[in-house]
Amino acid sequence: MGKIILRLDRVMADRKISLNELSEKVGVSNVNLSKIKTGKISAVRFSTLEAICEVLQCQPGDILEYDPSAE
């Protein structure tokens, strides 16, 4: 079975936005955003994903990637 890979770090780097700045604009704690950034979560609320996409001016597919060969 494949795996969902989070690419928030890449999108943040492309947009030149820090974790603190994103946290402030999205209204989610640094700790929770850090977990999303490092992929140490098992779920993301749609409202959080929507807020991240709005701030970063991106699509969910820019942040989430499916790797069918990952374990």
C-alpha positions as CSV (number, residue, x, y, z in Angstrom):
1,M,0.0,0.0,0.0
2,G,1.2,3.5,-0.8
3,K,1.7,6.5,1.4
4,I,0.6,10.2,1.5
5,I,3.6,12.4,1.6
6,L,3.3,16.0,2.9
7,R,5.2,18.6,1.0
8,L,4.4,21.6,3.1
9,D,8.1,22.4,3.7
10,R,8.7,22.6,0.0
11,V,5.8,25.0,-0.6
12,M,6.8,27.1,2.3
13,A,10.3,27.4,1.0
14,D,9.0,28.3,-2.5
15,R,6.9,31.1,-0.9
16,K,9.6,32.1,1.5
17,I,7.4,32.0,4.5
18,S,8.5,30.8,8.0
19,L,6.6,28.4,10.2
20,N,5.9,31.2,12.7
21,E,4.5,33.5,10.0
22,L,2.3,30.7,8.5
23,S,1.1,29.7,12.0
24,E,0.1,33.3,12.7
25,K,-1.8,33.7,9.4
26,V,-3.5,30.3,9.5
27,G,-4.4,30.4,13.2
28,V,-2.8,27.0,14.0
29,S,-0.1,26.5,16.6
30,N,3.5,26.1,15.6
31,V,3.5,22.6,17.1
32,N,0.7,21.4,14.9
33,L,2.1,23.1,11.8
34,S,5.5,21.6,12.5
35,K,3.9,18.1,12.7
36,I,2.2,18.7,9.3
37,K,5.5,19.9,7.9
38,T,7.4,16.9,9.1
39,G,4.6,14.4,8.2
40,K,4.2,13.2,11.8
41,I,0.4,13.3,11.7
42,S,-2.3,10.9,10.6
43,A,-5.0,13.4,9.7
44,V,-5.5,17.0,8.6
45,R,-8.7,18.9,9.0
46,F,-10.1,20.3,5.8
47,S,-10.5,23.7,7.4
48,T,-6.7,23.7,8.3
49,L,-5.8,22.6,4.7
50,E,-8.1,25.3,3.3
51,A,-6.5,27.9,5.4
52,I,-2.9,26.8,4.5
53,C,-3.8,26.8,0.8
54,E,-5.3,30.3,1.1
55,V,-2.3,31.7,2.8
56,L,0.2,30.0,0.5
57,Q,-1.9,30.6,-2.6
58,C,-1.6,26.9,-3.6
59,Q,-3.7,23.8,-4.2
60,P,-4.0,20.8,-1.9
61,G,-2.1,18.8,-4.5
62,D,0.9,21.1,-4.0
63,I,1.0,20.0,-0.3
64,L,-0.1,16.4,-0.5
65,E,1.4,13.7,-2.7
66,Y,0.6,10.0,-3.1
67,D,3.6,7.7,-3.5
68,P,2.3,4.2,-4.4
69,S,5.7,2.6,-3.9
70,A,6.2,4.0,-0.3
71,E,5.6,1.7,2.6
